[in-house]
C-alpha cells in the first residue's frame, strides 16, 4: 500500500500535478479536467481556451512542459501532436 503523506493537504496551484491524461483536440467540447500544465510530443501550434474563457494560439516545442490552465484544446488551429494534460 502506498502512503501519501499529503493526502489531507489541499493542493494549491504551486503544488505538483497529480493526474496525467491524453488530450484529443475537439472544437465542440471542453476537457474533463482543467489543466495545470500541458506537454506535447511533437512541436506545433496549440489553439486553446484558457480557464478564464479567453482563446488564443501558442507554439509549443516538443518535450516542453508549459504551465497553462486550459479548459479546451481546439482541433482547428492545433498542429501539435501527442498532447498530454497534467492536473
N, C-alpha and C positions, 0 to 999 in steps of 0.2 A: 504494500500500500504506500502510495506517495504521500508525503507530508507537505502541506502548503502552509508555511508559517505566516503567509499574508492573506489567507482566505477571509479573515474577518476585517480586513482593511479596505476601505473604499479606494478604487483606483482613480487617480487624477490623470489629467492629460499628459503629465510628465512621466507617468508610470510606463513600464514596458508593455508591449502588446501581449495579449493572452490568447488571441484567436487568429488563425490564418484561413483564408478562403479564396477560391478561384473566382475571378470576376469575368463574366461574359458580357461584353458591351451590349447595351439594349437601349434603344431610343424611347421605349414606352414604359420602362419600369425602373423604380429606384432599387438600390441594393437592399438586401435583407438586413444588413448591419451597416451603420455609419462607420467609415474607416477612420483609423488613427494614422495610417501610413499606407503607401502603395509602392509595389515593386513591379518592374517589368523585366521580362527575359530578353525581349528584342526591342531596341530603341525605336521610338516613333512618337507621333503626336497622341495626346490623350485629351479628348474633349470630356469635360466633367461638369457636373453641377455640385457646387460646394454645399456644406451644411446650411449656410445662410440663404441658399436659393440662387446665388449668382452662378453664371455659366461662363466657361472660357476654355481655351485650348492651351495645353502646356506640352513642351517637348521633354520626354523622359529618356535618359540614357539607359541602356541595358545594364542591369545589376544595381541600379540606384535604388535607394530606399528613401522615399520622399514623404515627409510628414504632411499629410493632407487629410482634412475632414471632408470626405466626399460622400454624397448620397446617391449619385448616378454617374455611370460611365456610359457615354453615348457611343453607339455603333458608327453613326455618321460623324466623320471627323476624327475617328480614332484609327491610327495605323500601328500603334504599339501592340506587341503580342506577348502572350504569357503573363497576363496581368493577375497579380495577387493582391488582396486587401489584407491588412492587419488591423485588428481592433482590440 
